[in-house]
């Protein structure tokens, strides 16, 4: 008797699981069909990211920090070139994202560096050019976060100190499948 009940429970559970997974997969695929038809890859920064980038530069300058944007929108080809660095080409590994796997490819990210007092680019995250006993790098990151950017220096897995991004609540997977943040007119 117990064995029969157990077998029926397994059969019913399996059917329910199959139906739930099948319906969920159909829903996802149906949604992606529409998204993929409408998807276009951007060819520049999202207007809001661009405006926030400019505001970041202005606010940093007001604090006596000279910032240079070293990367913004990236083509898939440029992303693949950077991915190959430290793997098949010379240099240090600078990214774990291949083409299509970076918010840069969707116009939603920028990278920055600082200009030191000698006029040279510095990647020194401890640099305090405005002499307020606080890292200029951290000050710029704080400005960025205040403007709505996510800072790569806060990430757990791979610290990407020059990186600021706005994901607008979209994952890379969603972007790859054609979803795009709205653009306010």
Number of C-alpha atoms within 10 A of each C-alpha: 6 7 8 9 10 11 12 12 12 12 12 12 12 12 12 12 12 12 12 12 12 12 12 12 12 12 11 11 12 11 12 16 12 13 18 14 10 12 14 12 15 15 12 16 20 19 15 16 22 18 12 17 23 13 15 22 19 15 16 19 13 10 13 14 23 22 21 14 15 13 14 24 23 24 20 18 13 14 21 18 14 21 19 20 15 13 11 9 12 9 11 11 13 13 16 13 15 17 18 20 18 23 23 26 27 27 25 26 26 23 20 22 21 24 17 18 13 7 9 9 16 16 15 13 14 12 18 18 18 15 11 10 10 13 17 25 25 17 15 25 25 16 18 24 16 11 16 16 24 19 23 18 16 12 11 8 7 12 12 16 19 21 23 26 22 24 20 12 8 13 13 17 11 13 22 18 18 18 19 20 15 10 8 6 4
